[in-house]
Amino acid sequence: MLEDRVADLQDGRTDIALRIGNPGSVSLIGRRIGEVRKIMVASPAYLARHGIPACARDLMAHQAILFTNDANRSDRNIAGPASGRAAIPLRGRFRVNKAEAAIDAALDGRGILRVLSYQVVPDIEAGRLQRLLPELEPAPIPVQLVFPSALAMTGSLRAFLDFAAPRLAALPVLAPLPDAAHRIARSG
């Protein structure tokens, strides 16, 4: 099944899932295969029209593409109390609930988008999007294969993990972002 939701691994219909984040239950075991980050991006055309934000406060003058789904309900602020910095609200008139639509809007120059890195690495590498303010990004988010602890010792699960985990871990979108993706273009 390919679904953009948190699968219920306790119902017995699913043995293993690819999860972005922690397993979510003490009855689940996770095998880490990589990481992703929440990053901010915008198109070069948008940045040419509106300028490149140099700090969190600059974001208040920009339009954000607000992406909301079941897993991403309250992603409206940059930084905040946990980081020791004041929260900066993201403001925007364009709101979508599908990552693909949000990325298309960013590519079209509609605003700044905060999205998971794996979703836009090819666009960053191709120069269609620019990564902004990496110093404001939260800690990396683990990507794991998770499964019920009751299945931990089955031969078929172990065989699947031995086959799938190294192949998934080798995917470039699950590795730390390349140096080129860390550079921030400056106007001038």
Secondary structure as UniProt FT lines:
FT   TURN            9..10
FT   STRAND          17..20
FT   TURN            26..27
FT   STRAND          28..36
FT   STRAND          38..42
FT   HELIX           44..50
FT   HELIX           56..61
FT   STRAND          64..67
FT   TURN            70..71
FT   STRAND          77..78
FT   HELIX           81..83
FT   STRAND          88..89
FT   STRAND          94..96
FT   HELIX           99..107
FT   TURN            108..109
FT   STRAND          112..116
FT   HELIX           117..119
FT   HELIX           121..125
FT   TURN            126..127
FT   STRAND          130..132
FT   HELIX           134..136
FT   STRAND          141..148
FT   HELIX           149..151
FT   TURN            152..153
FT   HELIX           155..169
FT   HELIX           172..174
FT   HELIX           179..182
//
